[in-house]
Amino acid sequence: MAIIDFKQAVVRLTFEAGYTLDGKVIKKSSTYRNVKQSATSDQLGDVVSILSGFSSRPILAAEKIETGDIQN
């Protein structure tokens, strides 16, 4: 049975940064490291709300990205 060994987690916020000449959305992202594995969805939601408040751009997406090693 394989085991996943947690390495790190990050939160990535994607913001709208304007539009191209053909009307496509320009996206900019910011990544915040050192997210605990045990962080709940409510805690992450609070953090995302606070961090997005520091930007004047509208937020398009918020993601929690975990990485780890798979061991057999």
N, C-alpha and C positions, 0 to 999 in steps of 0.2 A: 504494500500500500504506500502510495506517495504522500509525502509531507511537504507543505509549503512553509518555508522559514521566512517570516516577515523581515524585510530589510528597511523599507522606509515608506512613508506616505506623504503626498503633497496635495495641496488644493490649487486648482488652476481656475482662474476667473477669466472669462472671455468678454471683452467689451466691444461695442460698436464704435468705430473710429471714423465714420463717414461713409461716403459712397464713391464708387468709381464713375467714370464718364458713362458707362453702360448701365448704371443703376445697381450694381452689385455692392453688397455690404463689405466694407473694409473692417477686418477684425484684428484686435490687439489683445494679447493675453498677458497676464501676470501670474507667476507661480510662487506659492508660499510653501516653504519646506518645514520640516520638523513637526508634522502632524502625528499625534499619537495614534497607535493602532486602535486603542480603546475609545476614541472619540465617537460620541453618538451623533446621529443625524441632526438632533436638535441643537447640539453644541456647534456642529459645523454650520448649520443654518444661521445661528447667531453670529458666528465669526464672519461668514460671507456677507451678512447684512452690514456689519460694521466696516469691513474692508471695502465693500462696494460704495459705501457712503463717502469714502475719501476721493472718489473719482467723479468727475462731472459727466462722464460718458455713461450711457445706458448699458446695463449688464445683459449679456445674451445667454451666458451659461456659466455654471459652477460645477466643477468635477472634483471628486476625490480619486486620486490615482495611487494605487498601492503596488509596490514591487516586492518580489521575494524570490528565493531560490527554491526550486522543486527538487526534492531529494527522494530517491527510491528506497 
